[in-house]
Amino acid sequence: MHEKESVVPLYPEEEITRFYSGKVRLIQKKEGYRFSINAALLADFIRIEPEQTLLELGTGCGIVPIFMWFRGKSFRKTVGIEIQKDLADIAFRNVQLNALEERIKIIHADFRQSHRLLQEEKFDIVISNPPYLKVGQGRLNPCIEKAVARHELKCTLEELVRAAINAVQRKGRFNLIYPTVRFDDLKDALATNRLFPIRKRFIRAREEAPPNLVLVEAGEKTCIRERNEDSTLTLYDKQGNYSRETAEILFDSAIQGVKISGDEQSQT
């Protein structure tokens, strides 16, 4: 057992999942909310410099900044805000478990109040893996943690973007992952707040399938000249295994023949 595992509390309904040959350890509930691979895809997409600061709106179990750190994407400081108390507690313990207390701070709060909570502090990079569905779209999950993660029960897209623009520095960037069916909604919400997509990457399940997710980096209009589109990421091969690139993102090596598990599938 790693020494941190002996001092960080683990409750009966929880388990520790290991990544990157055991370098990353994450507490998750055995039942209820569990992160999907979308968090790892977002962590891989984000560009950040060691002296920059990061704010995550809706940090969940804290997976994105932790993945970023162990993928070699260092940062000066990260603040993760999470509205669900149980998830904020898990995120706090995950930070401890991975010895990142000096780099990552977790706050249990509503990020719609982040400008007040953070005393109007500004960040170089703001990120989010937000709910994808409007209230009334699709089936509402009976598990409240999953429902809040997937439906706009606690915030709307417009409120998310407004919180991002309030927290990001001038010439800073806002990164998120979002369903392609709502890409026009996203662009409208960004434009209303004077932000525009300057880099994006589409994601599809298999080679023959249309993209169902898009990773977006947004910035001010003055950054539009930097606009570009990364190559489309295909998650799975014809046998239902992770593609080489997906395996590199998830496992830090091109592991072949890894099957899809229910918790790791993209949430759409």
N, C-alpha and C positions, 0 to 999 in steps of 0.2 A: 504494500500500500504506500502511495506517495505520502510524505509527511503532512502535506496540507490536508489530505483527506481524513487524517486522524483528528484534526481540530475544527474543521468546518462541519457544522451540523448537517446530517442527512436523515430525513424523516422516512417512516415506513412506506409511505406512498410514493417515494422518489427513488431514482436510480442515477448512477453516473454513467454517462456515455463518453467514450474516448475517441479522439480524432488525431490525425497526423502522428501515427505511431505512438499514441499515448501522450504526446506533448500537450494537447488540449483536453481538458476534462470539463464536462458540462453536466450540471444537475438538471434533470427533467422529471416531470411527473410520469409515473407509469401509465396513468390514465389521464384524460383531459388534454389540455394544450401541450403540444409538442411542436418544436420548430420544424419547418420544411426546408428543402434545399434552397428555396428562394433567398433565405438569409445569407447563405454561403455565396450565392450568385451575386448578391448585392455587395458583399464584402470584397469579392474579387474585382468588381467593376470600379469601385471608388478609387480615385487618385488623390493622394495626400502626401505632404512633405513632413519630415520629422519635427519641424518647428511649428506646425499648424495645429489648430484646435478643432475638435469635432463635437457636434451635438446630435444625438439620436432622439427623434420624436417617436415614442412608443418602442422602447428598447426590448420588450418581452423578457426573455431570460438572459439578455446581454450578449447574445451570440455574435452579433455583427462586429463590434469593436474587438472582441476577443479573437475572432477569426482573423481580422485584419492584422492584429499585432503579431500573431504567430505565422502569418503569411509574409511577414517582413515589411508590412506597411505601418511603420512607427509613427507616432504622433506625440505632441507635447502633453495634451490633455483631452479626455473625452468626458462628456456628461451625458448620461442616458436617463431619459424621463419615462416613467411607466405608471399608468393610471391604476392598474390592477395590483392590489397590495401583495397578493401571493406571488405574482410574477416578479414584482420589484424585489421581494425578499430573495427569490431564487437568483435573480440577476446579481444582487449584492453578494450572495454566497459564491456565485460563479466567479466574480471578480476576485474574491479572496482565494478561491481554489486554484486559480491560475496566477496568483501572486502579482496582480495588477492594481492593487489598491492605490499606488502612487500615480497611476495613469488614468484610471477610470472611476468616476463617481456616479452612483446611482441615486436618483431622486424619485420617491413615490409621490406623484402629483399629476395633475391634468396639464398636458403640455400647452393647452390653449391659454394658460396663464404663465407661460414660460418667461415672457418679457418681464413680468413682475417678480417671479420666483428667482430669476437669475440677475435681478437688478439691472436689466437691459444690457447684460453682457452680450457681445457679438462673437460669432464663431466663424472660422474660415470655411468649414464644411458643415452642412446640415444634411442629415440622412433620414430615411424612413422606409420601412416595409409596412405600409398602412393597410387598413381594411380595403378590400376590393369591391365589395358589394354595397349598394344603397339599401337602406331599410325597405323591405318589401320585395327585393329581388332574391330569388332562390330560397332555399329552406333555411330557416334560422336554427342553428345548432342548439340542442338542449343544454349542452355544456356552456355555461356563461363565459368561461375564458376563451373557448373557441369562437363563440358568437361575437364577442367584442373584437377578436383578432380578425374576423372575416367580414363582418358587417359594420356599417357606419353608425354604431349605437352610441359611441362616445364622442365622435367627431365626424364632420363631413370632409370631403376633399377640399372644399373651399377654406374650411377652418385650418386644415393641415397646412395648406400653402401659405395662408396668412401667418401662421405661427413660424413657418420657415423664413419668410421674408422679414419678419420682426427680429429674428435671431441671427441671420447671416450677415456677415460683414459686407460692405460695398466691394464688389468684384469677387465675392465669395461664391460658392457653388452649393446647389441643392441637388442631392442624389436620391432617387427612389426607384422601386420596381413596381410595375403597375400592369393591369391587363390591357391588351391591345384594343379590346372592344370599348374601353373607356379612354383611349388615348386622346381623342378629340376633347373630351371633358377635361382631361389633364392640361392640355395645351391652353384651353380657354381659362382655366383657373390660374395657370402660370401667368398668362398675358395680363389678366386683370391685376396681378400683383407685380407687373413689370419684370417678369422672368420669362425666359425663352429656352427651349431645348437647344443645347449646343453640342451635345454628344448623346448618342443613343445606341442601344444594341438590342435587337429582337431575339427572342427565345422561342424555339419550337420543340415539341416533344420528340418528333421523329423527322427524318429527312423529307418525307412526302407531305407532312402536315404544315398548315399555315402557322405563323407565329401566334402564340396566345399570351405572351408576356413581353414587356419592353423595359429595359433598364434605361433610365434617363438621367443625364446630368444637365441641370438648368443653371443659367446665369443671366446677367444683365444683357440688354440689347447690344451694348458695346462689345460683348464677347461673341456675337453671332459670326464674325469673320473666322472664328476658330471652329465653326460647326463641322462635324463629321459623323459618320456612322460606322461603327465597328461591324465586323462580320457576324452574321447570324449564328447563334449558338444552338446546336442540336444536342438535346439531352441524352437520348437513348438510341442504340443501334437497332437493327431489325430483330435481334434476338431478345430485346428488352433489357439489355445490359447498359450500364452507363457508357456514353461515348468516351473516347480517350480524353478529350478536353474537360468534360464534366468530372471524370475521375481525378484529373489533376487538380481541379478546383476543390473537390471534396476531400481528397486524401493526400494531396501534395505529391502525388505520383500517379502515373498512368496505369492504374490497376485494371486489368482486363477481366471480363466475366463477372462483374459485380452486379447482382440482381437488384431490382427496385424493391424497397420495403415501403409499407403503407405510410409511415411517418415521414419518409424522405421525399415523397412525391411532391411535385409542384402543387401549390394550393391555387386552384382557379375556380 
